[in-house]
Amino acid sequence: MISTQTMTDEQRKSVALEYLKAFDNGGITSTGGSILDLFAEDAQVLFPKWGLATGRDQIGRMFGDLGARLKSITHDYAHFNWIFSGGDTLVCEGTSHGEHIEGRWRAGVPTPAAAGYWCDVFEIRDFKIQRCFIYLDPDYGFQDTARYPWLNR
């Protein structure tokens, strides 16, 4: 799709924040709409161990699968680090806490393992998320100790 609206870095950031807050709110945006409304029709989202979802239908399926594993999630907005490219791409790194079906997590608690630390790379044009690649360790419950013995320490 050809870009038709010029956006500032702060406008891109506001779209990304709306997405993160909607995720914390069970997929509902601040205006009462669906989180999927924030995405372009042909957007792509990557989540570790799920893969690449293309289009709103697949993204909705991915979010449904992920949401079924979470009892709650809260992103720690006050501690976000935003990196702007000067173009359509921006990066947000941060932490989150909540409750997975396998237990609670908070970055650095009880161990400094990767649960709760994440980095999202967004491409936002025309006030829609075109691409969101999510980088994190999806093992919130620290169940992967057989392959990573240092987690048992």
HELIX and SHEET records of a PDB file:
HELIX    1   1 ASP A    9  ASP A   24  1                                  16    
HELIX    2   2 ILE A   35  LEU A   38  5                                   4    
HELIX    3   3 GLY A   55  GLY A   67  1                                  13    
HELIX    4   4 TYR A   77  HIS A   79  5                                   3    
HELIX    5   5 PRO A  149  ASN A  152  5                                   4    
SHEET    1   A 6 GLY A  51  THR A  54  0                                        
SHEET    2   A 6 PHE A  39  PHE A  47 -1                                        
SHEET    3   A 6 LYS A 128  LEU A 136  1                                        
SHEET    4   A 6 TYR A 117  ARG A 125 -1                                        
SHEET    5   A 6 THR A  89  HIS A 100 -1                                        
SHEET    6   A 6 LEU A  70  HIS A  75 -1                                        
SHEET    1   B 6 GLY A  51  THR A  54  0                                        
SHEET    2   B 6 PHE A  39  PHE A  47 -1                                        
SHEET    3   B 6 LYS A 128  LEU A 136  1                                        
SHEET    4   B 6 TYR A 117  ARG A 125 -1                                        
SHEET    5   B 6 THR A  89  HIS A 100 -1                                        
SHEET    6   B 6 ASN A  81  PHE A  84 -1                                        
SHEET    1   C 6 GLY A  51  THR A  54  0                                        
SHEET    2   C 6 PHE A  39  PHE A  47 -1                                        
SHEET    3   C 6 LYS A 128  LEU A 136  1                                        
SHEET    4   C 6 TYR A 117  ARG A 125 -1                                        
SHEET    5   C 6 THR A  89  HIS A 100 -1                                        
SHEET    6   C 6 GLY A 103  ARG A 106 -1                                        
END                                                                             
